[in-house]
């Protein structure tokens, strides 16, 4: 589930309707007042151009909304295009207001456009928009200082300084707020995706366990008949058919080789999912030891730690040539106050040259080591990674 993308999809409707709607109303307002003889300083060309641009903007916005109505994934599939359009369109909107309706108060009105993209909670988009807004406001002020600056104010410098401070602080606070909220949403999204992945692995594990139980029941039911048939082949010294029969029987029971049990359903779900789907058949897998069902770690943190350790080890051992007889050993151990998970895997020459376990950099062996270390530190545990010849050993010690 992509939380940000779904949120953005709903916010698009808000911005694509509110901004052009307000500007169209402003265009109608200016046109009516011009017809009534007000604003003689405005030419009909300026009013007509402003009205025309608002109609174009409103038309494109309605087109985007119509396309999303036909296809609910349209906004998400064209996110970059819609964001770029909104950013550029907003820049045009407050530029039109600054140049067509110059006033010392108009900067306060355009500030509303400055705040609208905040609801995207997109840091890059916010920074770009802040830059475009301040640039446009600065150019307009330098081109027409009489219209934008409080020249008749008795304390012009103080008023101007106050205005600059407000704009700078407003821009800084806006970017900071957007960055913090975006970071929170991204973390929430990562957690949601990890939770979904964990639930999927647990479901597959329980389905495998049900399949194992069903197959065992079938095997126990049919084993007597299998023995009778094999006994008959032995008595008739039909060794060729006996060997074929035995191989078929062995393959029908081979599903047991892919089922691993540690005593913890979270670990079992990840273990069976990763080994059955991603580990090469040429790798000799050894799993031993046991864990308690409950520990101090949340299911999410336990999933993050073990899945990252195991996936890194599998990715590394899969690179090894079969002639090396690669091995993957997973050892679980439970003490009185702590439990440990140790994963050792063979490595090829390429990985052996790149691995530098003495350094503290989190990028030495796998993308997820940062996450592992963060969670281990969170629970006051211990993380170790060492290398012995052609084997890498990764261990975590965590409280029960």
C-alpha positions in Angstrom: 0.0 0.0 0.0 1.5 3.3 -1.1 0.1 5.8 1.5 1.6 8.9 0.0 0.4 8.1 -3.5 -3.1 7.5 -2.4 -3.1 10.7 -0.3 -1.7 12.7 -3.2 -4.4 11.3 -5.5 -7.1 12.7 -3.2 -5.3 16.1 -2.8 -5.1 16.5 -6.6 -8.9 16.9 -6.7 -8.7 19.6 -4.0 -6.0 21.7 -5.7 -7.2 21.2 -9.3 -10.7 22.4 -8.3 -10.0 25.1 -5.7 -7.2 27.0 -7.4 -8.7 27.4 -10.8 -12.2 27.9 -9.3 -11.0 30.8 -7.1 -9.0 32.3 -10.0 -12.0 32.0 -12.4 -14.1 33.8 -9.8 -11.4 36.5 -9.5 -11.4 36.8 -13.3 -15.2 37.2 -13.4 -15.0 39.8 -10.6 -12.4 41.9 -12.4 -14.3 41.7 -15.7 -17.6 42.8 -14.1 -15.9 45.8 -12.3 -14.2 46.7 -15.6 -17.6 46.7 -17.3 -19.0 48.9 -14.5 -16.2 51.5 -15.3 -14.0 50.7 -12.3 -10.2 50.1 -12.5 -9.5 52.5 -15.4 -5.8 51.6 -15.1 -6.5 48.1 -16.4 -6.8 47.7 -20.1 -9.3 45.3 -21.7 -6.3 43.4 -23.1 -5.0 42.6 -19.6 -8.5 41.7 -18.3 -9.2 39.5 -21.4 -5.8 37.8 -21.2 -6.3 37.0 -17.5 -9.8 35.6 -18.2 -8.5 33.5 -21.1 -5.7 32.0 -19.0 -8.1 31.1 -16.2 -10.3 29.3 -18.6 -7.4 27.3 -20.1 -6.2 26.4 -16.6 -9.7 25.4 -15.5 -10.2 23.3 -18.7 -6.9 21.4 -18.2 -7.8 20.8 -14.5 -11.2 19.5 -15.4 -9.6 17.2 -18.0 -7.3 15.7 -15.4 -10.2 15.1 -13.1 -12.3 13.6 -15.9 -9.5 11.2 -16.8 -9.1 10.1 -13.2 -12.9 9.5 -13.0 -12.6 7.1 -16.0 -9.5 5.5 -14.5 -9.0 5.8 -10.7 -5.2 5.2 -11.1 -4.7 8.0 -13.6 -3.4 10.5 -11.0 -1.0 7.9 -9.6 0.2 6.8 -13.0 0.8 10.5 -14.2 1.9 11.9 -10.9 5.0 13.7 -12.2 3.1 15.4 -15.0 0.2 16.5 -12.8 2.6 17.9 -10.1 4.6 19.7 -12.8 1.4 21.2 -14.2 0.2 22.4 -10.8 3.6 23.9 -9.9 3.9 25.8 -13.2 0.3 26.8 -13.2 0.5 28.3 -9.7 3.6 30.2 -10.7 1.6 31.7 -13.6 -1.3 32.5 -11.4 0.5 34.7 -8.9 2.6 36.2 -11.7 -0.6 37.3 -13.4 -1.9 38.8 -10.1 1.5 40.6 -9.5 1.8 42.1 -13.0 -1.9 42.7 -13.9 -3.1 43.9 -10.5 -0.1 45.6 -8.9 -0.7 46.8 -5.3 1.2 46.9 -2.0 -1.4 44.4 -0.7 -1.3 41.9 -3.6 1.7 40.1 -2.1 -0.5 39.0 0.8 -3.1 37.6 -1.7 -0.4 35.7 -3.7 0.9 34.2 -0.4 -2.2 32.1 -0.4 -1.0 30.4 -3.6 2.3 29.9 -1.8 0.6 27.9 0.9 -1.6 25.7 -1.4 1.1 23.1 -2.4 1.9 22.5 1.3 -0.9 19.9 1.4 1.1 17.7 -1.0 3.7 17.2 1.7 6.3 16.9 -1.0 9.6 18.5 0.1 11.0 18.9 -3.4 7.8 20.3 -4.9 7.6 22.8 -1.9 11.2 24.0 -2.3 10.7 24.6 -6.1 7.4 26.4 -5.5 8.9 28.6 -2.7 11.8 29.5 -5.0 9.5 30.4 -7.9 7.2 32.4 -5.6 10.0 34.5 -4.0 11.7 35.0 -7.4 8.5 36.3 -8.9 7.8 38.5 -6.0 11.3 39.9 -6.1 11.2 40.7 -9.8 7.8 42.3 -9.5 9.0 44.5 -6.6 12.1 45.6 -8.4 10.2 46.4 -11.6 7.4 48.3 -9.9 8.6 49.4 -6.4 6.0 52.2 -6.2 3.2 49.7 -6.5 4.5 47.0 -4.2 6.4 48.9 -1.5 4.8 51.0 1.2 6.6 54.1 0.0 4.3 56.5 1.9 4.8 54.7 5.2 6.7 56.8 7.7 8.9 53.8 8.6 9.5 52.3 5.2 12.6 50.4 6.1 11.0 48.8 9.1 7.9 47.9 7.2 10.0 46.4 4.4 12.2 44.5 6.8 9.2 43.1 8.6 7.8 41.9 5.3 11.0 40.2 4.3 11.3 38.5 7.7 7.7 37.2 7.4 8.3 35.8 4.0 11.6 34.2 4.9 10.3 32.7 8.1 7.1 31.6 6.4 9.1 29.9 3.7 11.5 28.2 6.1 8.7 27.0 8.4 6.7 25.7 5.5 9.5 23.7 4.1 10.4 22.3 7.6 6.8 21.3 8.3 6.4 19.6 4.9 9.7 17.8 5.4 8.7 16.5 8.8 5.2 15.4 7.7 6.6 13.7 4.6 9.2 11.8 6.6 6.5 10.6 9.0 4.3 9.5 6.1 7.2 7.7 4.4 8.0 5.9 7.7 4.3 5.0 8.1 4.3 3.7 4.5 7.4 1.6 5.0 5.9 0.1 8.2 2.6 -0.6 6.3 4.5 -2.3 3.5 6.5 -4.4 5.9 3.4 -5.4 7.8 1.7 -6.4 4.5 4.7 -8.4 3.5 4.9 -10.1 7.0 1.2 -11.0 6.8 1.7 -12.5 3.3 4.7 -14.6 4.5 2.7 -15.8 7.5 -0.2 -16.8 5.3 2.1 -18.7 3.0 3.7 -20.4 6.0 0.4 -21.5 7.4 -0.7 -22.7 4.0 2.5 -24.7 3.7 1.9 -26.1 7.2 -1.6 -27.1 6.2 -0.2 -28.7 3.0 2.4 -30.6 5.0 -0.2 -31.9 7.4 -2.5 -33.0 4.6 0.3 -34.7 2.7 1.4 -36.5 5.9 -2.1 -37.8 6.4 -2.2 -39.0 2.8 1.2 -40.6 3.2 0.2 -42.5 6.4 -3.0 -43.6 4.7 -1.2 -45.0 1.6 2.1 -46.2 3.2 0.8 -49.7 3.8 -0.2 -50.1 0.2 3.2 -48.7 -0.9 5.0 -51.3 1.2 2.9 -54.1 -0.3 3.7 -53.0 -3.8 7.4 -52.7 -3.1 7.5 -56.1 -1.3 5.9 -57.6 -4.4 8.6 -56.1 -6.6 11.3 -57.4 -4.3 9.9 -60.9 -4.3 9.8 -60.8 -8.1 13.3 -59.3 -8.2 12.1 -56.5 -10.4 14.8 -54.1 -9.4 14.3 -51.7 -12.2 10.6 -51.0 -11.4 11.5 -51.1 -7.7 14.0 -48.3 -8.1 11.6 -46.2 -10.2 8.8 -46.8 -7.6 11.2 -45.8 -4.8 12.2 -42.6 -6.6 8.6 -41.6 -7.2 7.8 -42.2 -3.6 10.8 -40.2 -2.5 9.8 -37.2 -4.7 6.2 -37.3 -3.5 7.5 -36.8 0.1 10.2 -34.3 -0.8 8.0 -31.3 0.3 9.2 -32.0 3.9 12.7 -30.8 3.0 11.4 -27.2 2.5 9.6 -26.9 5.8 11.5 -25.4 8.8 10.3 -24.9 12.3 12.0 -22.7 14.9 9.2 -22.3 17.4 8.4 -18.7 16.5 5.7 -18.3 13.9 7.1 -14.9 12.6 10.6 -16.5 12.1 9.0 -19.6 10.5 7.0 -17.6 8.1 10.0 -15.6 6.9 12.3 -18.7 6.9 10.1 -20.9 4.8 9.2 -18.1 2.4 12.8 -16.9 1.7 14.4 -20.4 1.5 11.7 -21.9 -0.7 11.4 -19.0 -3.1 14.8 -17.3 -3.2 17.5 -19.8 -2.1 19.2 -21.7 -4.9 18.8 -25.5 -4.9 22.6 -25.9 -5.1 22.9 -24.4 -1.6 23.2 -26.7 1.4 20.8 -25.3 4.0 21.2 -26.2 7.7 18.7 -24.9 10.3 18.8 -25.8 13.9 18.0 -24.4 17.3 14.8 -22.9 18.6 13.2 -19.7 19.8 10.4 -18.7 22.1 7.1 -17.7 20.6 7.0 -14.3 22.5 9.9 -11.9 23.0 10.3 -8.2 23.8 10.5 -7.3 20.0 7.4 -6.3 18.2 6.4 -8.6 15.3 7.4 -5.8 12.8 10.8 -5.3 14.3 11.5 -9.0 14.5 10.4 -9.4 10.9 12.7 -6.5 9.8 15.8 -7.8 11.6 15.5 -11.4 10.5 14.3 -10.8 6.9 17.1 -8.4 6.2 19.8 -10.7 7.6 18.4 -13.7 5.8 17.8 -12.0 2.4 21.3 -10.6 2.5 22.8 -14.0 3.2 20.7 -15.7 0.5 21.6 -13.0 -2.1 25.3 -13.5 -1.3 25.3 -17.4 -1.2 23.4 -17.6 -4.4 26.4 -16.0 -6.2 28.6 -18.9 -5.3 29.5 -21.5 -7.9 28.1 -24.9 -7.2 31.6 -26.3 -7.3 32.3 -24.4 -4.0 29.6 -26.4 -2.3 28.0 -23.3 -0.8 26.4 -23.5 2.6 23.8 -21.5 4.5 23.6 -22.2 8.2 20.9 -20.6 10.5 21.2 -21.1 14.2 18.6 -20.0 16.8 19.5 -20.0 20.5 17.4 -19.0 23.5 18.9 -18.1 26.9 17.5 -17.0 30.2 17.4 -13.3 29.2 18.5 -13.0 25.6 18.0 -14.9 22.4 20.4 -15.0 19.4 20.1 -15.5 15.7 23.2 -16.5 13.8 23.3 -16.7 10.0 26.5 -17.8 8.2 26.8 -18.1 4.5 29.5 -18.9 1.9 30.7 -16.0 -0.2 32.3 -15.8 -3.7 35.6 -14.1 -4.4 33.9 -10.9 -5.6 32.0 -10.4 -2.3 35.0 -11.5 -0.3 37.0 -8.6 -1.8 34.3 -6.1 -1.1 33.5 -7.1 2.4 35.3 -5.2 5.1 33.9 -6.3 8.5 36.3 -4.3 10.5 34.7 -1.0 9.4 31.6 0.2 11.1 30.0 1.3 7.8 26.5 0.0 7.5 26.9 -0.5 3.7 29.4 -3.3 3.8 27.0 -6.2 3.5 23.5 -5.6 2.2 21.1 -2.8 1.9 19.2 -3.5 5.2 22.0 -3.4 7.7 21.1 0.2 8.7 17.6 -1.0 9.7 19.0 -4.0 11.6 21.4 -1.8 13.6 18.7 0.7 14.4 16.4 -1.9 15.8 19.2 -3.7 17.7 20.2 -0.4 19.3 16.5 0.3 20.1 16.3 -2.8 22.3 19.8 -2.5 23.7 20.9 -5.7 21.9 24.1 -6.5 20.0 25.0 -6.9 16.4 28.1 -8.6 15.0 29.3 -9.4 11.6 32.6 -11.3 11.0 34.3 -13.1 8.2 36.2 -16.4 8.4 37.9 -17.4 5.2 35.0 -17.8 2.6 32.2 -17.5 5.2 30.4 -14.5 6.6 28.7 -14.8 10.0 26.0 -12.3 11.0 24.7 -12.5 14.6 22.2 -10.5 16.6 21.6 -10.7 20.4 18.3 -9.4 21.6 16.4 -9.4 24.9 13.5 -11.8 25.5 
